[in-house]
Amino acid sequence: MQIGDEAMKFSLPATDGSEHGPDGVTVVVFTCNHCPYALAWHDRLTQVARDYEGRAGFLAVNPNDAERYPRDSFDAMRERVEADGGWPYPYLHDESQEVARAYGAQTTPDVFVLDAEGVLRYRGAPDADHRDESQRAAWLREALDAVLSGDDPARPETEPVGCSVKWRQ
């Protein structure tokens, strides 16, 4: 999927038993339970979801092969959300990996910002350095601010940084 393409519509199961998909301006983050990059960016991404609540939706999607990576199983996902006391957004399981393949997800995390029409406006890393919390997911925030004001992001694409998606073999 390239910037300007309409994103695949989907509905995936969440850890709370509900189903969710993109609706309006939406951030779709492919993430997982075990990748140190995903874990390092988790709190920043969660803060973005809180800061933009009511203006943009936020979906975390775990696409990893749970057979080879049991820490990414649906049960482990549920346990993580419960241990954290809940998340301000749904944590979805892409067991078939169909959504991750359609989006072209490469890493965990890999961030996609969709506008209200479901068109891809930003794709890449949350910010420039997973080790620097002061970055506050700046690239994601810049993209969201632009999309919410009806503009194109000045930086529509960055290189996603993280662990590779664990594809089924």
C-alpha positions in Angstrom: 0.0 0.0 0.0 1.3 3.4 -1.0 0.6 6.9 0.3 -2.7 8.0 -1.4 -4.1 4.4 -1.7 -7.4 3.5 -0.1 -6.8 1.1 2.8 -8.4 -2.2 3.0 -11.4 -2.2 5.2 -11.3 -4.9 7.9 -12.8 -6.1 11.2 -10.7 -8.0 13.6 -11.3 -9.5 17.0 -10.1 -7.5 20.0 -8.9 -8.9 23.4 -12.2 -7.8 25.0 -14.3 -10.0 22.6 -15.5 -7.1 20.4 -14.5 -6.5 16.8 -13.1 -3.3 15.3 -11.8 -1.8 12.1 -10.9 1.7 10.8 -13.6 4.3 11.1 -12.9 8.0 10.4 -9.4 9.2 10.9 -7.6 6.1 12.2 -4.1 5.2 13.3 -3.4 1.5 12.7 -0.3 0.3 14.4 1.0 -3.2 13.8 2.6 -4.2 17.0 3.2 -7.2 19.2 4.0 -8.4 22.7 7.6 -9.4 22.5 9.5 -6.9 20.2 11.7 -4.5 22.2 11.0 -1.7 19.7 7.2 -2.2 20.0 7.6 -2.3 23.8 9.8 0.8 23.8 7.2 2.8 21.8 4.1 1.4 23.5 3.7 4.2 26.1 4.3 6.9 23.6 1.7 5.5 21.2 -0.8 5.0 24.1 -0.3 8.7 25.0 -1.0 9.7 21.4 -4.2 7.7 21.6 -5.2 9.5 24.8 -4.3 12.9 23.4 -6.3 12.5 20.2 -9.3 10.7 21.7 -12.4 11.9 20.1 -10.5 13.2 17.1 -8.8 10.0 15.8 -9.4 6.3 16.3 -6.5 4.1 17.3 -6.1 0.4 16.6 -3.3 -1.9 17.7 -3.0 -5.0 15.5 -0.8 -8.0 16.3 -0.1 -9.9 13.0 2.6 -12.3 14.3 2.6 -16.0 13.9 1.6 -17.2 17.4 2.6 -20.8 16.7 6.2 -19.8 16.4 5.9 -16.9 18.8 3.6 -18.0 21.7 4.1 -14.6 23.4 2.0 -13.2 20.6 -1.0 -15.6 21.0 -4.4 -14.2 21.5 -4.4 -15.4 25.1 -1.1 -13.7 25.7 -2.4 -10.5 24.1 -5.5 -10.6 26.5 -3.2 -11.2 29.5 -1.0 -8.2 28.6 -3.9 -5.8 28.3 -5.3 -7.1 31.6 -1.9 -6.8 33.3 -1.7 -3.2 32.1 -5.1 -2.4 33.5 -6.6 -2.0 30.1 -5.6 0.1 27.0 -7.4 3.2 25.7 -7.8 1.4 22.3 -8.5 -2.1 21.1 -5.7 -4.7 20.7 -6.7 -6.7 17.6 -5.5 -10.1 16.5 -4.8 -10.6 12.8 -4.5 -14.4 12.9 -4.7 -14.9 9.1 -2.2 -12.0 8.6 -4.5 -10.9 5.7 -4.6 -7.3 7.0 -0.9 -7.0 7.6 -0.2 -8.3 4.1 -2.8 -5.9 2.6 -1.2 -3.0 4.4 2.3 -4.1 3.6 3.3 -4.1 7.3 7.0 -4.7 7.7 7.9 -4.3 11.3 6.5 -4.0 14.8 5.7 -1.3 15.2 4.6 -0.1 11.7 2.3 2.9 11.9 -0.4 3.8 9.3 -2.5 7.0 9.4 -5.8 6.9 7.5 -7.9 9.9 6.7 -11.6 10.0 7.2 -12.1 8.4 3.7 -9.8 5.6 4.6 -6.9 6.9 2.4 -3.3 6.3 3.6 -1.7 9.6 4.5 1.3 8.5 6.7 3.3 5.3 7.1 6.4 4.6 9.1 7.9 4.9 12.6 6.2 6.9 15.4 9.3 9.1 15.7 13.1 9.2 15.1 14.3 7.1 18.1 12.6 4.3 20.0 15.1 4.9 22.9 14.2 8.6 23.3 10.9 9.1 25.1 11.2 12.9 24.7 10.4 12.3 21.0 6.8 11.7 22.1 5.9 10.0 18.7 6.5 13.3 17.0 6.2 12.0 13.4 2.9 10.4 14.2 1.6 13.6 15.9 2.7 15.7 12.9 0.9 13.4 10.5 -2.3 13.4 12.7 -2.3 17.1 13.0 -2.0 17.6 9.3 -4.7 15.0 8.4 -7.1 16.4 11.0 -6.7 19.9 9.6 -7.3 18.6 6.0 -3.6 18.9 4.9 -1.1 16.4 3.6 1.6 15.5 6.1 4.9 17.2 5.4 6.6 13.9 6.0 4.2 11.3 4.6 6.5 8.4 4.9 9.4 7.3 7.1 11.2 4.0 7.4 9.5 1.7 9.8 11.8 0.6 12.5 11.4 -2.5 14.6 11.3 -6.3 14.6 10.2 -7.9 11.4 6.6 -9.2 11.2 6.7 -12.9 12.0 5.0 -14.3 8.9 3.6 -17.8 8.9 5.7 -20.2 7.0 
